């Protein structure tokens, strides 16, 4: 089995301003609740504290997957993939906004990554460690972890990078 080196240094995350909030102009119409107005006065802010990093693996001709669980931080390998060590890290995001407000976190279904050689790999099954109805804490902060599944085609070695948009909206 001929193995080639695959190194994923980390995914670069964008969208610090991709958070959504309620329309600032909409609060003046009709009988808007004080809560909705306060939310509009406190815009959501999304910061990536730690980038998702799948670590170092060698990939054989059959390709395979590297999965990173956000709850446990465990890394699982499937297919023609061998662990070369390194440090796999779940992504960590901090959201700030109106204290106690319920929010919705939206991650894409999948994200395509590109290597410096023009090859591509895909991260899919992006999941978080959030509850079904996440809320900002009394301090207006919410921190969560996320992970996913990296799908690697056979013999596609290299450093792969991409952006995972994280969108957060008030509920």
Buried (B, 14 or more C-beta within 10 A) or exposed (E): EEBEEBBBBBBEBEBEEBBBBBEEEEBEEEEEEEEBBBBBEBBBBBBBEBBBBBBBBBBBEEBBBBBBBBEEEEBEBEBBBBEEEBEBBBBBBBBBBBBEBEBEBEBBEBBEBBBEEEBEBBBBBBBBBBEEEBBBEEEBEBBBBBBBBBBBBBBBBBBBBBEBEBBBBBE
